[in-house]
Amino acid sequence: MNYFPDEVIEHIFDFISSHKDRNSISLVSKSWHKIERCSRKRVFIGNCYAINPERLIERFPSLRSLTLKGKPHFADFNLVPHEWGGFVHPWIVALAKARVGLQELRLKRMVVSDESLELLSRSFASFKSLVLVSCEGFTTDGLASVAANCRHLRELDLQENEIEDHRGQWLNCFPESSTALTSLNFSCLKGETNLAALERLVARSPNLESLKVNRAVPLDALTRLMSCAPQLVDLGVGSYENEPDQESFMKLMAAIKKCTELRSLSGFSEVAPLCLSAFYPICQNLTSLNLSYAAEIQGNHLIRFIQFCKRLQRLWILDSIGDKGLEVVASTCKELQELRVFPSDLHDEEDNDTAVTEIGLVAISAGCPKLHSILYFCKQMTNAALITVAKNCPNFIRFRLCILEPNKPDHTTSQSLDEGFGAIVQACKGLRRLSVSGLLTDKVFLYIGMYAEQLEMLSIAFAGDTDKGMLYVLNGCKKMRKLEIRDSPFGNAALLADVDKYRTMRSLWMSSCEVTLGGCKRLARNAPWLNVEIINENENNDLMERNEEDEREKVDRLYLYRTVVGARKDAPPCVTIL
Amino acid sequence: MENSNSYSPYSSSSVDSTKPSPSESSVNLSLSLTFPSTSSQRETSQDWPPIKPRLRDTLKSLCLRQRRYNTALFVKVYMEGVPIGRKLDLSTFSGYESLLENLSHMFDTSVICGNRDRKHHVLTYQDKDGDWMMVGDIPWDMFLETVRRLKITRPERC
């Protein structure tokens, strides 16, 4: 291959987009490494503390698109303090200083400030796309700078962020000349929306394909928006508590009928059931439906709607749909690839029989041959059901089961669910992500270590008996990248058995387990290329100063990750890096 | 604090089919919210089940709304002297007026609030403390929260 000039090789490399493949190419030879790194446009950094911006820029000077992830996954469930870290500011400062031609920035679980957004908006003339997922720390003022200054902005996608709403006029800040928008998602904003500004913006964006509005956009405004954007492919609606009157309803339905390209629907929090029915005209075109916030819509309305959605590939729904509803999904949605069923009753107050059980899961597995990803919250499960699911669906890539009550056994046999999950990992040879729950002994981890050869991410809660469990996983799963464990009896022996294993993993999280401060210190000593972080919000602590006795003290939360840049300097007081 | 094996009430070698009693599980409450005990004693934990904040908030506010406007509120209604009572869903009424109107229709006589007298059937209710009270004295919303039973008294005879 080296007989070709560099430009030819570079051109060939252009066809290779997967990060994994490009990483592999760069290891072939020095010249390939150089060609690859100089031509690389997209970089994905799964842990922002594994590397620093200066080294990133040095290696990839032609960077156009950067993805950064900050806080660990369990931060989604309030297990990580807000001030833990994951600040994007130093990255933007460095990229701006080096005059990188950044066009796309995707951030997940990072802290973003208005200052960062302002700097971003002024530093990159070709900036096109900003996607923020589960981020926090900024306000609508930051959005205003992005709107005002990013002349070529095409995508502004805000998913599940904590944004302080200053009720400003950020939508007004898009200049009249801004007509390139293809995607606008502000569904997570809690405050008022300037409807006139929004309508004007949508009207002058003929390429707008994805529009997700927030709760404050009422029905008549939505109708007008859809009327001037019949080309929409992806729509997120606001919230409509009251049933619409006849006239509004007819107008809405007429606007919806014109949206023949519409394939994806979401939103619907606090929505009267009639509003959902307005979408009947296009429901057979839908490939993606997210009703996971539609807590007000009862099962029978959901079922009536879904029975027409024959082309659905992705469905996110609440468990109020019930087993009966899932049976309807199984017989209707033959193209279904991804299903998520979320809990709708956190306090078990309803004591209802309408929530989903193992019956719904089995029905789906039997009816949907293309299913490869599932997230399923339920109150009960059986081994027999899981074994049947495994037989029906050997193609699972992601299998996440969350039984709401910790340690709950098979409700028909009172046995643990080891055999059920064992069947899943044995049958699903391509399984990359797994979450286990219910009553589980060390045996399930023996199975996982033995069979889950492709497993990259494993989430464990309230499971296992001894260190052996965790060891089975660490020794067996060669492709493990992210392991997160809470409330399980794994301790120092498992943590320290094979320190080099952590070189091959992105990170390990352990909270409310049996690891002690002494064990963590020993690990940190033996693995200087790891950042071993102890998170302890309780007392004023200076863990390094503790005496011998405290070495035996159990660690509340441990988060360790490989890094090439050593201990970070921005850790708050509640975090100690050993 | 003692390091008992508090995570798995079942031993690894033999699965014990008897569940720990609620009082046993509640010992573990001292280990913090990370081990929620079963049903009745379970506190609302902010970190379990593992759902994202936006869904958690949505469900919380739904729960609050449902508590306030519970879909069905059935109470029994008896007319004094009539052995068989009727059942009524109070949530379907907007206030005292519509309740009285409906009762009057149901029992085919005029039912009012107010003091007992010789002419009218007066509506009374038993509150959650077991006391019989005059209907109409407190705001409707409060009434809904405290009412347990209704009784229509007969006109007094002298």
Interface residues (C-beta under 8 A of the other chain):
Chain A: F74 D76 F77 N78 L79 S134 E160 E162 C188 S269 S292 Y293 A295 E296 F342 P343 S344 D345 L346 H347 D348 E349 F377 C402 L404 E405 P406 N407 P409 S414 Q415 S416 L439 T441 D442 K443 S459 A461 F462 G464 D465 T466 R486 D487 S488 P489 S511 S512 E514 K554
Chain B: N3 N5 Y7 S8 P9 Y10 S11 S12 V15 S17 L31 S32 T34 F35 P36 T38 S39 R42 T44 Q46 D47 W48 P49 P50 I51 K52 P53 R54 L55 R56 T58 L59 K60 L62 C63
